[in-house]
C-alpha cells in the first residue's frame, strides 16, 4: 500500500490575553498559518504547504492545535509558524504565538504525546499550587482523568460488543 | 459520497476527539457566569466547581461516546453531529453555546488553575480514548510491527504481547462467532455410506424432482431448478458446436423424462367426441387423424380450452394412441397418452378434468394409485443380507425397513390420488408423470445407437425362478403363439434399422401397425419390471466373479426383459431447406430403469445435451419452443414475465454509467415483447387506413367501371366486385382458394360472435390454410428458385383488398410465427425488433452492394431531466432530514413514489404507440435469434402482427416481397432480412 505521508505539528497557542482563546477556531488558525507561510516563503511555499493542509484538532481551552502538512514540506510550515504573531477572528486581533510541542508522523503519536504533555503540565501545576482548594481541585481532576481512563476502557469494550452484534 | 462510505468514515472517526472552540460572540459562556457573580474572588466555589466539572466531562463525553445505547442510533447521531460541525465550520459547535449564551456576555477577568486543570484533564481523557481505540479495520496482530510478528499468532493469543491479548481474545471470539455453523454430525465415511447417501438424496429431492439420471447430470452439467425439477441446463464442457454437430451428423441424447404424461382410458368414441372440442381441424390434424388413431404414428397438436378455438390456448402436446389389439369393434376401450411440458400440465389437466367431468378422484382408483407409489419396497431379506445396515437397524428399531431410493416423483403426496374417473362415461384420466421415462436421440446415427445398445429379448418359455415373478409376464407372452409371432416381427423390424438402405425402405413402407404394440402400456407389467430390477450391487458382484474379467455377463433366464416403446421423431417438416433435419427416436422406458439404459447409450458415443441444446434443436427445426414461444398460453405469459424481471435485474446490476440507454436507442421495450400493444396498435392503424382507403376505393371503382379492359383480368374482376359477390367469384377460381374462403367465412362468423365480447387478447394464428396462403404471399415472385415454387403457387389467390378484408375482420389481433434469415451481416438477438423497410431502403439496397441497412436516428432521452430532478429532490429531502429529522411533506413523498419506477435508459410504463416510435414501422419481435451454424448466416424466429404483415406485403414490390429490417435492442443499425412462413 502506498499512502501519502504527512507530518503533524502539535502546537500550543500561547497568548497573554485569555480572550484570545475565543478566536481559536479552525479558520483563524488556518489563515494565520497561511499568512505566515506566504510572508516567509512566498507563493511557492504557500502552495507547497497548502497541499493537504488542515487543522486536524484544536482545543480552545487548552490552546492545543494539531496541524497537518505533507511530509515533504513540513519544514516550511514549521519554520513559518514562529512568524505568527496574532490570531484574527471576527474583526478582533489577539496577539499570540505558536509554540510547537511535537512533530509526529501520525495523529496517534501526537495524541500520545499530548497525553504525556498534559499530564506533565498537571503535575507541574500541582507542584506550584499555592492554596489548598486549588490543590484539591487539581488533584481531583488528575485523579479523575485516570479514573476515567479505567471507566472508558470498560466502556469501550461494551461498545465494541455492540458493534459485533451489529456487523454480524 | 456513497452512504456506505460515509458510514464507514463515521465509524472510523467515532473515537477521534472533535474540535473544541469557544462560543463566538460572548466570550466564554461557560466560565463567565460564575466568575462574574463571584465578583472577582479568586478561588472557585465548590458548588460552581461541581457545576463546572460535570459540564466539561459531559461535553466531552457527549462528543466522543454519547451513551452506551444501541449502536446504530448512536453512530448516526455521531455522524450527524460531525456533518453539522463540518457545515458550520468556524462558528464553533452548537453544543458548546448551549442555552447559556444569554446569561452572560462578559469576558472572564482572570483564569484559575483549576479550570486550566479541568481543561487539561478533559483533553487527556479524550486523547486517551482516541489512542486506546484502534481505528483501523485490521486485527490486532496485524498492527504489530513486523519484527514482533510470530507464527500462528492469529489463533494462539499467547504469542501476542501481553498488552494486546485482551483485544485479540475478543477478536478471536468474534471470528469464531462469525463462522458458519457447519454441523457435520457424521464423519465423511459415514456420510458416504450407501444408505446414508440414499437418505440424503431422498431428502434433497423432496422439493424438486430429480430425474433418474440426476447424479450423472449433476457431475457434468450446470443444473437449474425449473418447473419443479432439477434439470441439466448445459454441459460444463465447451460444447456448443459439438452439440450442433452431434445433432446434425451424429447423435445427441437428451433426458426428457420431465415431460408429463396424462393417460386417458375409455371408449374411443367418447374420447374423440370430447377431445374434438379442445382442438380444431383448422390448426392441423386432430386426435382423430387416421394414422395416429391406429396407433401407428405419434401426433402433435395444439390444445385450446374447450370450444374456444382461436383464443385461450392451453399449449402444444404430443399424443399417442395405444394400438388396437386385433381388429375388433370400432368403439372398444382405448388408451391415449398425452405428453406435455410440465409448465402446461396443470392447465391441461384441469381443463381435461372439466371437459370429461372427472371432478372426483373415485375410490376405486385409489388402490391402484397406491400401488404406483414411489416408495416401493423390495423384499427386505434380500437387501438386508447385502446392505449390512448394522447400526441403523439397531437404532431405529421398528423403522428397520431399508431405505429405498425414490423412483419416480419424489414430491408426490402419497395420500393424494392421481387418477380421476368420469361418472357417466367411465373415462379415466390418470397422471403418469415420472412413471415413464423418456429419452430422445437426435441425429442420423440414432438408429445405430439404438440397435447397438438394445437387443431384442430372447424368447423364453420356462420360468427362471419359481418363487419370484421375474419375467413372468414375458414367459406368459411367449407361450402365446400370436404374442410370439408379433415379437419376432418386431425384432425383425428393429434389426432392419441397422442398415441405412433398409431404413430408407422402412420409411417408404412405414412400420406396420401391429409392431407399434408394446407392453409398456400395461401398468402392471411396468410395475413388475420396476420392482424386479436387480440391484446394481448384485450385478457388479456377479461381474467381479466372472472368470474372464470384462467379459459379458450372461444372466441367462434371470435376465430382465424390459418393455420399451420406440417413437420416431419426424425432424424438420416445415419449410424447404434441410428436410428431416434433427429427426431421431424417442424411447419410452418404465421407471427405475433410467440409468440402465442411459449408460449403454453413452458408451455408444452419443453426446448428451441439456435444456439449452433442446432449445437449439427447436431453433434449427424452426418450431416454437415450449413455453417460450407460446405467448398466448398462460405458461408463456408467465415465462415472459420471469424473463423480463431477470433481464431487468441483470440490467440494474451494471453500473449506471455502463448501462445502455434504450431510450436514446429508440428501443421501447428491451426486456419484453409487448404483443398486446403491438396488435392493438396495428388494429387501430388498420382502421384509420381502411377509412382513408374506402374513400379512394369508391373513386377507383368508378374509374374502373369506365375502363373495363384490365391488364390482369382476375384481379380486376375481383377488386371491382362487392364483397357479397366475391364468394361466387371464388368458386370459379380453384378448390384450394375455395376452402380458404369457407374457412374464412366460418371464422368470420366466430369472430362476429366474439366481437360482442370484445376480447383484448391477441391470438397466434395457427390455421394451416391461412398460413399456407400467407407463406405463398411472402415469397418474392422473381429471383432464385422461383420456378420451383410456381407449381405451389398455382392454386394461390392474388393479394387483393377483397381477400384481405375478411382476414382483417376475423383476425384483428393475430400474430404469425415467422422465420427470418439475414441477407448480409448481422446476428439477431432476443427481442430484436422487426420493422418494415421504406422505399428508399430498397432503392439503396439495389444500388449499393455493400449496403447493410439504414440506421435509426438518435432519439432524445425525454426522461433524463425528470430523473435528474428526482435525484435533486431526493438529495434535498435527505438534507432536510438531517436538519429537521423526519418531518417532510407527504406530498413530495407521493411524487417521489410515483416516479420511483423511472430508471435512466428505460421507458417508463405507459408506452406510446409502439409501431410508430421509430423511423421504420414496427412489425413484430424476434423471440429467438442466433447465428445459424446450419445456414452460415444470422437466423431468427419470432412473431409479427398479421395485420401489419399483410399491409407490408401488399405495399412491397414484387421482387422484394417479404423483406424486413431487423434491429437489435442495443443498436441503431437495421439489417435486411427475408421473412418466410414455414408451414
Interface residues (C-beta under 8 A of the other chain):
Chain A: X18 X19 X21 X22 X24 X25 X26 X27 X28 X55 X57 X58 X59 X60 X61 X62 X64 X90 X107 X108 X111 X112 X114 X115 X118 X119 X121 X122 X125 X129 X131 X133 X134 X137 X138 X140 X141 X142 X144 X145 X148 X149 X152 X153 X155 X156 X157 X158 X159 X160 X161 X162 X163 X164 X165 X166 X168
Chain B: X16 X17 X19 X20 X21 X22 X23 X24 X25 X27 X28 X43 X44 X46 X49 X53 X57 X65 X68 X70 X71 X72 X74 X89 X90 X91 X92 X107 X108 X110 X111 X112 X113 X114 X115 X116 X117 X118 X119 X120 X121 X122 X123 X124 X125 X127 X128 X129 X130 X131 X132 X133 X170 X174 X177 X178
